[in-house]
Amino acid sequence: MWGRAGSPRDWCPRSRRKFIIANARVENCAVIYCNDGFCELCGYSRAEVMQRPCTCDFLHGPRTQRRAAAQIAQALLGAEERKVEIAFYRKDGRRGRGVAMARGRSSRE
């Protein structure tokens, strides 16, 4: 799938990036991996994030713009990476501003 061997944890062992990996071949593009940085950022445990839709709608709140959420969902349908600025909310309700890098299916599929 990614052209590398090993687990996702091995791919970016020292990365400061907070990220999730989803399976585009299952319904709702379910999250199959999230790193510790993502869990720390959003306040959810790995178990709480796994199998949720990769659109991260569980992080949406009152000031999350529908347009930004729609741009992320649209990017997941395509093969090009898209950068979207969006208001996300932590589990404890605190609002943060995030930049979501969304990329859908590989153009090689």
N, C-alpha and C positions, 0 to 999 in steps of 0.2 A: 504494500500500500504506500509506504513512504520511501521505499528504496533503501532502508537502513535496517540493520538487525538490532535486536535488543528491545528493551522496554522504553516507553516514553521518558521515564525518569533518567535513562542513560543518554538521551539525545541532547539534553540541555542541563547538565548537572550543575553548572554554576550560573545559570541564567537568572537574571533579575526579572525576567518577563513573567507575568501572571497569565496563565493560559489554560484553555480546555481543549480537548480533542473529542470530536464527535464522529459517529458512524453515519455517513450520508446514505447508507443503504437500508437503514431501518426507519420506521415511522418516527416522525418528529426530530430526526437527526439527533438521536440521544447521545448525551455526553458519555464517553467511555473512559475518559481520564481527565483529571484536573490536578495541577501541581499544587504544592504547599502554598506558594505565593498567592494563587488564586483564592484558596481557602482563607488565608489570612486577610486578603483584601475584602472579601465579601462577608466574612464572619460565619460562613456555613462550613460544616465538616465535609470531607470528601464523600462520605456515605449519603449526605443530604443532597449533594450536587449530582451524583451519578444517576444516569438514566433520565435526567430531566432534559427538556429540549435545549439544544445548543443556542437558541435565540436568547437564552437567559431571561425569559420573561418573569421568572421568579425574583429578579433584581429590579424590575420596573416599579415605579411609584408615581405619586401625583405629578411630579414635574418631568417625568420621562415623556419626551415628545413622541407621538405616534409615528411621525414621519421618520425619525431616526430609527425606531424599532422596525419599521417597514423596510428601510434601507438595508438593515442587517439581514432581515429575512430574504430580501431580494438577492443580496450578494451570495447567500448560501445556495441559491438555485443556479448560479452561474459559475464560471470557471475563473473569473478575475477577482483579485483581492480588492477589497474596498475598505477605506478608513472612515469610520463614522464616530462623531463625537456624540455622546449620549449620557444622560443622567441615570446613574445606577444607584440603588439603595442597598445598604448592608442589611444583614439579618436583624440587627438591632434598630433599624429604621433610619440610621444616619444616611444622609445623601452625599454622594460623591460624584465627581465628574470623571467619566472614563472615555477612553478612546478604544473602540472596538475595531479590531482588524478581522474582517470576515472574509472567508474564501470558501466557495462551494466545491463542487465536484471538480476533480482534475480534468483538464481538457483532453487527457489521454484516455479517459474512460469511454 
